[in-house]
Amino acid sequence: MRKGPRPERIRVVLLLLAAWALCAPRLALAQLPPFPQISFRAFAGVPSSTGEDSTASHKVTLRWVRDRTAEQRPDFGGYRIWRATSVRDTTNMELLRRFVIRGRTSGDTLANGTINPSIYARRDTLLWYFPDSQDTLQFVDPDSAGNLQKVCRRLDSLGRCASPGDSVFAFVTPNGPHEGFALYYSITYGSVDQTLRETADMFVPDTLDAYARCAVPGDRFSCPNLNNKLLNLTVDPVFVKGAAASNVEAVIVVPNPYRGRERWDAPGENRIQFMNVPADVRVRIFTIAGDLVRELLKTDPTSGNLDWDLKNEQGESVASGIYMYHVLSGQGYESKGHFVIVR
């Protein structure tokens, strides 16, 4: 006579199945970033899939994962892309682009209903440009976005058109990234108001720890907003760079003169940059008296930039003065120039 499974074993199996049923959804959710955190990355250049030159490194590409659950919220207005220059600071970020859900908005307007004149806050209809089945979205800063603006041929003393008919329409593109500057990006969720216009960052109250961070315990409307630019701010900066030059005659020093601390310097650091540099060069820096200060080597074929931290071979910061530089390429071509440092 064949014996069946013992009741104890059956209970153990049922308990294991129940535990798995409870944990499986949590394990699946654990693989995704918690709302309102957005998984994205930013890198210099553009992918070849865009049809542009992949070496066009004066552009920065952002790719992020769509949050399908957030997109179904009634207060979801889209994704908002922000950029900070030089300093990792969210108080001075520029709104670059807004991607909104088709059918929820009517025109590109400000909160008061007037037409939005800013080309830096342009709106793109999310499901028009991107198939609904696409799980990742992409933005190129700057992309081909822009608008037609009236430009005067001649200005009078007050900066106005010299005559009413003396103007033309010109295509103006957004102000894009510049070489040498550290760039930081963030993506937030946008909200919609009662007029179905996207107006601000979505409010996601911090109700964790029994409303401990709220001004009024238990009141969600006095809680901090978890959906903020700092939450999704990139940790490492992105630098755009020019392509390597074909000859040493095009090499320049930026900024020249260097004054104490420039806007593109990281906190506690100083830097000048040699631009339009060939792929394989040696740059030697001298004092005006001819003493060698520093020798820099470059063998990167993808970049036309070479940085100097304003320190000599001993790691000491150099003093104010006029400095000479000598550029020698791997093919034996050379060029010379000078620059000024003012501490």
Secondary structure, 3 states (H helix, E strand, C coil): CCCCCCHHHHHHHHHHHHHHHHHHHHHHHHCCCCCCCCCEEEEECCCHHHCCCCCCCCCEEEEEECCHHHHCCCCEEEEEEEEEECCCCHHHCEEEEEEECCCCCCCCECCCCCECCCCCCEEEEHHHHCCCCCCEEEEEECCCCCEEEEEECCECCCCCECCCCCEEEEEECCCCCCCCCCEEEEEEEEEECCCCCEEEECCCECCHHHHCCCCCCCCHHHCCECCCCCCCCCCCCECCCCCCECCHHHCEEECCCEECCCCCCCCCCCCEEEECCECCEEEEEEECCCCEEEEEEECCCCCCCEEECCECCCCCECCCEEEEEEEEECCCCEEEEEEEEEC
